[in-house]
């Protein structure tokens, strides 16, 4: 939820920069780790949303240069706007149930 919150906030993009923000997703979700986000911690709907957003993220990364241009240039692209809009949707889905306990492991 924290990474999605950053993706959803223009001020965080400005503060951290596009390269840092984009790379944060992979700190928590990649091809291997996505398989551990399962029930009972993550509902089927949440799992589907995570996978869909991850695919979108992968496509976004494939379509952008290795070093991102300045944020003002990034923000006007339809791809970035779509990524941010989908991050907000996923964040809303997770906010319905709230944050997970940091005391309990996901697995």
DSSP file (Angstrom, degrees, kcal/mol; ACC not computed):
  #  RESIDUE AA STRUCTURE BP1 BP2  ACC     N-H-->O    O-->H-N    N-H-->O    O-->H-N    TCO  KAPPA ALPHA  PHI   PSI    X-CA   Y-CA   Z-CA
    1    1 A X     >        0   0    0      0, 0.0     4,-2.3     0, 0.0     5,-0.2   0.000 360.0 360.0 360.0 -34.9    0.0    0.0    0.0
    2    2 A X  H  >  +     0   0    0      2,-0.2     4,-1.9     1,-0.2     5,-0.1   0.914 360.0  46.3 -65.3 -41.7    2.8    2.4    0.7
    3    3 A X  H  > S+     0   0    0      2,-0.2     4,-2.7     1,-0.2    -1,-0.2   0.914 112.5  50.4 -66.9 -41.8    4.3    2.0   -2.7
    4    4 A X  H  > S+     0   0    0      1,-0.2     4,-1.6     2,-0.2    -1,-0.2   0.867 107.8  54.4 -63.3 -35.2    0.9    2.5   -4.3
    5    5 A X  H  X S+     0   0    0     -4,-2.3     4,-0.6     2,-0.2    -1,-0.2   0.904 109.3  47.3 -63.5 -41.2    0.4    5.6   -2.2
    6    6 A X  H >< S+     0   0    0     -4,-1.9     3,-1.2     1,-0.2     7,-0.3   0.922 110.3  52.3 -64.5 -44.8    3.7    7.0   -3.6
    7    7 A X  H 3< S+     0   0    0     -4,-2.7    -1,-0.2     1,-0.3    -2,-0.2   0.814 109.8  50.9 -60.3 -29.9    2.7    6.1   -7.1
    8    8 A X  H 3< S+     0   0    0     -4,-1.6     2,-0.6    -5,-0.2    -1,-0.3   0.575  97.5  77.8 -84.6 -10.9   -0.6    7.9   -6.6
    9    9 A X    <X  -     0   0    0     -3,-1.2     4,-1.7    -4,-0.6     3,-0.4  -0.888  59.0-161.1-113.2 115.2    0.9   11.2   -5.3
   10   10 A X  H  > S+     0   0    0     -2,-0.6     4,-2.3     1,-0.2     5,-0.2   0.860  94.4  58.3 -59.0 -36.3    2.5   13.7   -7.6
   11   11 A X  H  > S+     0   0    0      1,-0.2     4,-2.7     2,-0.2    -1,-0.2   0.881 104.3  50.9 -63.8 -37.1    4.4   15.3   -4.7
   12   12 A X  H  > S+     0   0    0     -3,-0.4     4,-2.9     2,-0.2     5,-0.4   0.895 108.5  51.9 -66.8 -38.6    6.1   11.9   -4.0
   13   13 A X  H  X S+     0   0    0     -4,-1.7     4,-2.4    -7,-0.3    -2,-0.2   0.917 112.6  46.5 -60.5 -42.7    7.1   11.6   -7.6
   14   14 A X  H  < S+     0   0    0     -4,-2.3    -2,-0.2     2,-0.2    -1,-0.2   0.920 115.3  45.5 -65.5 -44.3    8.6   15.1   -7.4
   15   15 A X  H  < S+     0   0    0     -4,-2.7    -2,-0.2    -5,-0.2    -1,-0.2   0.925 126.3  27.7 -65.7 -46.7   10.4   14.4   -4.2
   16   16 A X  H  < S-     0   0    0     -4,-2.9     4,-0.4    -5,-0.2    -2,-0.2   0.765 105.6-126.1 -90.4 -28.1   11.8   11.0   -5.1
   17   17 A X     X  -     0   0    0     -4,-2.4     4,-2.2    -5,-0.4     5,-0.2   0.117  27.6 -83.8  90.2 150.2   12.1   11.3   -8.9
   18   18 A X  H  > S+     0   0    0      1,-0.2     4,-2.6    51,-0.2     5,-0.3   0.865 124.4  54.3 -58.9 -41.2   10.7    9.0  -11.5
   19   19 A X  H  > S+     0   0    0      1,-0.2     4,-2.0     2,-0.2    -1,-0.2   0.940 111.9  44.1 -60.2 -47.1   13.6    6.5  -11.5
   20   20 A X  H  > S+     0   0    0     -4,-0.4     4,-1.2     2,-0.2    -1,-0.2   0.915 114.6  48.9 -64.5 -44.2   13.3    5.9   -7.7
   21   21 A X  H >X S+     0   0    0     -4,-2.2     3,-0.7     1,-0.2     4,-0.7   0.947 111.6  48.2 -63.5 -48.5    9.5    5.7   -7.7
   22   22 A X  H >X S+     0   0    0     -4,-2.6     3,-0.8     1,-0.2     4,-0.5   0.905 111.1  51.3 -59.5 -41.8    9.3    3.2  -10.6
   23   23 A X  H 3X S+     0   0    0     -4,-2.0     4,-0.6    -5,-0.3     3,-0.4   0.717  93.6  73.8 -70.8 -20.3   12.0    1.0   -9.0
   24   24 A X  H X< S+     0   0    0     -4,-1.2     3,-1.1    -3,-0.7     4,-0.5   0.849  86.5  62.9 -63.9 -33.1   10.1    0.9   -5.7
   25   25 A X  H XX S+     0   0    0     -3,-0.8     4,-2.5    -4,-0.7     3,-1.7   0.918  99.4  54.2 -57.2 -43.2    7.5   -1.5   -7.0
   26   26 A X  H 3< S+     0   0    0     -4,-0.5    -1,-0.3    -3,-0.4    -2,-0.2   0.659  92.6  72.2 -69.3 -15.0   10.1   -4.2   -7.7
   27   27 A X  T << S+     0   0    0     -3,-1.1    -1,-0.3    -4,-0.6    -2,-0.2   0.748 118.1  18.2 -66.7 -21.7   11.2   -4.0   -4.1
   28   28 A X  T <4 S+     0   0    0     -3,-1.7     2,-0.4    -4,-0.5    -2,-0.2   0.642 127.0  44.0-121.3 -26.2    8.0   -5.7   -3.2
   29   29 A X     <  +     0   0    0     -4,-2.5    -1,-0.3    -5,-0.2     2,-0.3  -0.981  58.8 136.5-132.6 124.4    6.6   -7.3   -6.3
   30   30 A X     >  -     0   0    0     -2,-0.4     4,-2.1    -3,-0.1     5,-0.2  -0.861  68.4 -77.5-146.6-175.9    8.4   -9.3   -9.0
   31   31 A X  T  4 S+     0   0    0     -2,-0.3     4,-0.3     1,-0.2    23,-0.0   0.822 129.0  37.7 -59.8 -33.4    7.8  -12.5  -10.9
   32   32 A X  T >4 S+     0   0    0      2,-0.1     3,-1.2     1,-0.1     4,-0.2   0.928 116.7  47.5 -82.9 -49.3    8.8  -14.8   -7.9
   33   33 A X  G >4 S+     0   0    0      1,-0.3     3,-2.0     2,-0.2     4,-0.5   0.759  95.3  72.9 -67.7 -25.4    7.3  -12.8   -5.0
   34   34 A X  G >< S+     0   0    0     -4,-2.1     3,-0.9     1,-0.3    -1,-0.3   0.800  89.0  64.0 -61.8 -25.1    3.9  -12.2   -6.6
   35   35 A X  G <  S+     0   0    0     -3,-1.2    -1,-0.3    -4,-0.3    -2,-0.2   0.638  94.1  60.0 -73.4 -13.5    3.2  -15.9   -6.0
   36   36 A X  G <  S+     0   0    0     -3,-2.0     2,-1.8    -4,-0.2    -1,-0.2   0.582  79.2  90.9 -89.5  -8.7    3.4  -15.5   -2.2
   37   37 A X    <   +     0   0    0     -3,-0.9     2,-0.2    -4,-0.5    -1,-0.1  -0.592  66.9 131.1 -86.6  80.2    0.6  -12.9   -2.1
   38   38 A X    >>  -     0   0    0     -2,-1.8     4,-2.3    68,-0.2     3,-0.8  -0.661  46.4 -35.5-126.6 175.5   -2.2  -15.5   -1.6
   39   39 A X  T 34 S+     0   0    0      1,-0.3    -1,-0.1     2,-0.3     4,-0.1  -0.415 109.5  32.3 -67.1 149.0   -5.2  -16.2    0.5
   40   40 A X  T 34 S+     0   0    0     -2,-0.1    -1,-0.3     0, 0.0     3,-0.1  -0.999 130.4  38.4 -87.8  -5.5   -6.0  -15.8    3.3
   41   41 A X  T <4 S+     0   0    0     -3,-0.8     2,-0.5    65,-0.3    -2,-0.3   0.936 124.8  35.2 -71.9 -45.3   -3.9  -12.6    3.4
   42   42 A X  S  < S-     0   0    0     -4,-2.3    -1,-0.2    64,-0.1     0, 0.0  -0.939  84.7-133.2-112.5 126.6   -4.8  -11.5   -0.1
   43   43 A X     >  -     0   0    0     -2,-0.5     4,-2.6     1,-0.1     5,-0.2  -0.213  29.3-105.3 -68.1 165.1   -8.3  -12.1   -1.5
   44   44 A X  H  > S+     0   0    0      1,-0.2     4,-2.5     2,-0.2     5,-0.2   0.913 123.7  51.5 -57.3 -43.0   -8.6  -13.5   -5.1
   45   45 A X  H  > S+     0   0    0      1,-0.2     4,-2.5     2,-0.2    -1,-0.2   0.916 109.8  48.5 -62.7 -43.0   -9.7  -10.1   -6.2
   46   46 A X  H  > S+     0   0    0      2,-0.2     4,-2.7     1,-0.2    -1,-0.2   0.901 110.8  51.6 -63.9 -40.0   -6.6   -8.5   -4.7
   47   47 A X  H  X S+     0   0    0     -4,-2.6     4,-2.5     2,-0.2    -2,-0.2   0.920 110.6  47.9 -61.9 -43.9   -4.4  -11.1   -6.2
   48   48 A X  H  X S+     0   0    0     -4,-2.5     4,-2.6     2,-0.2    -2,-0.2   0.912 112.4  49.0 -63.2 -42.8   -5.9  -10.4   -9.7
   49   49 A X  H  X S+     0   0    0     -4,-2.5     4,-2.6     2,-0.2     5,-0.2   0.905 111.0  50.4 -63.9 -41.7   -5.5   -6.7   -9.2
   50   50 A X  H  X S+     0   0    0     -4,-2.7     4,-2.7     2,-0.2    -2,-0.2   0.936 112.0  47.0 -61.2 -47.0   -1.9   -7.1   -8.1
   51   51 A X  H  X S+     0   0    0     -4,-2.5     4,-2.4     2,-0.2    -2,-0.2   0.914 112.6  49.5 -62.8 -42.8   -1.1   -9.3  -11.2
   52   52 A X  H  X S+     0   0    0     -4,-2.6     4,-2.1     1,-0.2    -1,-0.2   0.922 113.3  45.9 -62.7 -44.1   -2.8   -6.9  -13.5
   53   53 A X  H  X S+     0   0    0     -4,-2.6     4,-2.9     1,-0.2    -2,-0.2   0.897 110.5  53.9 -67.0 -38.2   -0.9   -3.9  -12.1
   54   54 A X  H  X S+     0   0    0     -4,-2.7     4,-2.7     2,-0.2    -2,-0.2   0.914 108.7  48.9 -61.9 -42.1    2.3   -5.8  -12.2
   55   55 A X  H  X S+     0   0    0     -4,-2.4     4,-2.4     2,-0.2    -1,-0.2   0.909 111.8  49.1 -63.0 -41.5    1.8   -6.6  -15.9
   56   56 A X  H  X S+     0   0    0     -4,-2.1     4,-2.7     2,-0.2    -2,-0.2   0.920 110.8  50.6 -62.0 -43.6    1.0   -2.9  -16.5
   57   57 A X  H  X S+     0   0    0     -4,-2.9     4,-2.8     2,-0.2    -2,-0.2   0.919 109.7  50.4 -60.5 -44.8    4.2   -1.9  -14.6
   58   58 A X  H  X S+     0   0    0     -4,-2.7     4,-2.4     1,-0.2    -1,-0.2   0.924 111.8  47.5 -60.2 -44.5    6.3   -4.4  -16.6
   59   59 A X  H  X S+     0   0    0     -4,-2.4     4,-1.4     2,-0.2    -1,-0.2   0.909 111.5  51.1 -62.5 -42.1    4.9   -2.9  -19.9
   60   60 A X  H  < S+     0   0    0     -4,-2.7     4,-0.5     1,-0.2     3,-0.5   0.938 110.5  48.3 -61.0 -46.4    5.5    0.6  -18.6
   61   61 A X  H >< S+     0   0    0     -4,-2.8     3,-1.0     1,-0.2    -1,-0.2   0.893 109.7  52.7 -62.0 -40.0    9.1   -0.3  -17.7
   62   62 A X  H 3< S+     0   0    0     -4,-2.4    -1,-0.2     1,-0.2    -2,-0.2   0.788 110.4  48.9 -65.2 -26.9    9.6   -1.8  -21.2
   63   63 A X  T 3< S+     0   0    0     -4,-1.4     2,-0.3    -3,-0.5    -1,-0.2   0.418 102.1  73.5 -96.4   2.3    8.4    1.3  -22.9
   64   64 A X  S <  S-     0   0    0     -3,-1.0     4,-0.1    -4,-0.5     0, 0.0  -0.817  87.6 -98.8-115.3 156.0   10.5    3.8  -21.0
   65   65 A X        -     0   0    0     -2,-0.3    -1,-0.1     2,-0.1    -2,-0.1  -0.280  35.3-110.9 -67.2 157.8   14.2    4.6  -21.2
   66   66 A X  S    S+     0   0    0      1,-0.2     2,-0.6    -4,-0.1    -1,-0.1   0.892 114.5  42.4 -57.4 -41.0   16.6    3.1  -18.7
   67   67 A X  S    S-     0   0    0    -49,-0.0    -1,-0.2   -48,-0.0    -2,-0.1  -0.948  98.4-129.6-107.1 118.9   17.1    6.5  -17.2
   68   68 A X        -     0   0    0     -2,-0.6   -49,-0.1     1,-0.1     3,-0.1  -0.304  17.7-117.2 -69.3 147.6   13.8    8.3  -17.0
   69   69 A X        -     0   0    0      1,-0.2   -51,-0.2     2,-0.1     5,-0.1  -0.192  55.4 -61.1 -70.1 174.6   13.4   11.9  -18.3
   70   70 A X    >>  -     0   0    0      1,-0.1     4,-1.8     3,-0.1     3,-1.2  -0.210  53.8-110.1 -56.7 151.3   12.5   14.7  -16.0
   71   71 A X  H 3> S+     0   0    0      1,-0.3     4,-3.1     2,-0.2     5,-0.2   0.847 115.6  61.5 -55.4 -39.9    9.2   14.3  -14.2
   72   72 A X  H 3> S+     0   0    0      1,-0.2     4,-0.6     2,-0.2    -1,-0.3   0.861 108.7  44.1 -57.9 -34.7    7.5   17.1  -16.2
   73   73 A X  H <4 S+     0   0    0     -3,-1.2     3,-0.5     2,-0.2     4,-0.3   0.873 114.0  50.1 -74.9 -38.5    8.1   15.1  -19.4
   74   74 A X  H >< S+     0   0    0     -4,-1.8     3,-1.7     1,-0.2     6,-0.4   0.916 103.9  58.9 -64.6 -44.3    7.0   11.9  -17.8
   75   75 A X  H 3< S+     0   0    0     -4,-3.1    -1,-0.2     1,-0.3    -2,-0.2   0.701  99.6  56.4 -65.0 -21.6    3.8   13.3  -16.4
   76   76 A X  T 3< S+     0   0    0     -4,-0.6    -1,-0.3    -3,-0.5     2,-0.2   0.539  84.9 101.2 -88.2  -5.4    2.4   14.3  -19.8
   77   77 A X  S <> S-     0   0    0     -3,-1.7     4,-2.1    -4,-0.3     5,-0.2  -0.577  73.1-135.9 -80.9 141.9    2.7   10.8  -21.3
   78   78 A X  H  > S+     0   0    0     -2,-0.2     4,-2.4     1,-0.2     5,-0.2   0.838 104.8  58.9 -61.6 -32.6   -0.5    8.8  -21.5
   79   79 A X  H  > S+     0   0    0      2,-0.2     4,-2.4     1,-0.2    -1,-0.2   0.924 107.7  43.9 -64.0 -44.7    1.4    5.7  -20.3
   80   80 A X  H  > S+     0   0    0     -6,-0.4     4,-2.8     2,-0.2     5,-0.2   0.919 113.0  52.0 -66.3 -42.6    2.4    7.5  -17.0
   81   81 A X  H  X S+     0   0    0     -4,-2.1     4,-2.2     1,-0.2    -2,-0.2   0.896 111.6  46.9 -61.3 -40.4   -1.1    8.8  -16.6
   82   82 A X  H  X S+     0   0    0     -4,-2.4     4,-2.5     2,-0.2     5,-0.2   0.920 111.3  51.2 -67.3 -43.8   -2.6    5.4  -17.0
   83   83 A X  H  X S+     0   0    0     -4,-2.4     4,-2.1     1,-0.2    -2,-0.2   0.924 112.7  45.9 -59.2 -45.1   -0.1    3.8  -14.6
   84   84 A X  H  X S+     0   0    0     -4,-2.8     4,-2.2     2,-0.2    -1,-0.2   0.909 111.7  51.4 -66.3 -41.2   -0.9    6.4  -12.0
   85   85 A X  H  X S+     0   0    0     -4,-2.2     4,-1.7    -5,-0.2    -2,-0.2   0.905 112.1  46.5 -62.0 -41.8   -4.6    6.0  -12.5
   86   86 A X  H  X S+     0   0    0     -4,-2.5     4,-2.4     2,-0.2    -1,-0.2   0.845 108.9  55.2 -70.6 -33.7   -4.4    2.2  -12.1
   87   87 A X  H  X S+     0   0    0     -4,-2.1     4,-2.6    -5,-0.2    -2,-0.2   0.909 107.4  50.6 -62.7 -41.5   -2.2    2.6   -9.0
   88   88 A X  H  X S+     0   0    0     -4,-2.2     4,-2.2     2,-0.2    -2,-0.2   0.899 109.9  50.0 -63.2 -40.3   -4.9    4.7   -7.4
   89   89 A X  H  X S+     0   0    0     -4,-1.7     4,-1.9     2,-0.2    -2,-0.2   0.925 112.2  46.7 -63.7 -44.7   -7.5    2.1   -8.2
   90   90 A X  H  X S+     0   0    0     -4,-2.4     4,-2.1     1,-0.2    -2,-0.2   0.905 110.5  53.1 -65.5 -40.5   -5.4   -0.7   -6.7
   91   91 A X  H  X S+     0   0    0     -4,-2.6     4,-2.3     1,-0.2    -1,-0.2   0.917 107.7  51.3 -59.9 -43.1   -4.7    1.5   -3.6
   92   92 A X  H  X S+     0   0    0     -4,-2.2     4,-1.0     1,-0.2    -1,-0.2   0.894 107.1  53.8 -60.8 -40.3   -8.4    2.0   -3.2
   93   93 A X  H  < S+     0   0    0     -4,-1.9     4,-0.4     1,-0.2     3,-0.4   0.909 112.6  43.4 -61.4 -42.0   -9.1   -1.7   -3.4
   94   94 A X  H >X S+     0   0    0     -4,-2.1     4,-1.5     1,-0.2     3,-1.1   0.833 105.6  62.0 -72.9 -32.1   -6.5   -2.3   -0.6
   95   95 A X  H 3< S+     0   0    0     -4,-2.3    -1,-0.2     1,-0.2    -2,-0.2   0.743  87.8  74.0 -66.9 -21.2   -7.8    0.5    1.5
   96   96 A X  T 3< S+     0   0    0     -4,-1.0    -1,-0.2    -3,-0.4    -2,-0.2   0.867 112.6  24.8 -58.1 -36.1  -11.2   -1.2    1.7
   97   97 A X  T <4 S-     0   0    0     -3,-1.1    -1,-0.2    -4,-0.4    -2,-0.2   0.585 111.0-132.9-105.1 -13.3   -9.6   -3.7    4.2
   98   98 A X     <  -     0   0    0     -4,-1.5    -1,-0.2     2,-0.0    -2,-0.1  -0.187  41.3 -32.5  89.3 176.6   -6.8   -1.6    5.5
   99   99 A X        -     0   0    0     -4,-0.1     2,-0.2     1,-0.1     3,-0.1  -0.324  62.9-114.3 -70.7 151.9   -3.1   -2.2    6.0
  100  100 A X        -     0   0    0      1,-0.1     2,-0.2     2,-0.0    -1,-0.1  -0.477  39.8 -91.1 -80.0 157.5   -1.8   -5.6    7.0
  101  101 A X        -     0   0    0     -2,-0.2     3,-0.5     1,-0.1    -1,-0.1  -0.472  23.4-149.6 -66.9 136.7   -0.3   -6.2   10.3
  102  102 A X  S    S+     0   0    0      1,-0.2    -1,-0.1    -2,-0.2    -2,-0.0   0.492  94.8  65.7 -84.1  -2.8    3.5   -5.7   10.3
  103  103 A X  S    S+     0   0    0      2,-0.1     2,-0.4     1,-0.1    -1,-0.2   0.664  93.3  67.0 -88.2 -19.3    3.7   -8.3   13.0
  104  104 A X  S    S-     0   0    0     -3,-0.5     2,-0.1     2,-0.0    -1,-0.1  -0.889  81.9-125.6-111.7 131.2    2.5  -11.2   10.9
  105  105 A X        -     0   0    0     -2,-0.4    -4,-0.1     1,-0.1    -2,-0.1  -0.384  16.5-129.5 -69.5 151.0    4.4  -12.7    7.9
  106  106 A X              0   0    0      1,-0.2   -65,-0.3    -2,-0.1   -68,-0.2   0.880 360.0 360.0 -67.7 -39.3    2.6  -12.8    4.6
  107  107 A X              0   0    0    -70,-0.1    -1,-0.2   -66,-0.1    -2,-0.0   0.478 360.0 360.0 -74.7 360.0    3.4  -16.5    3.9
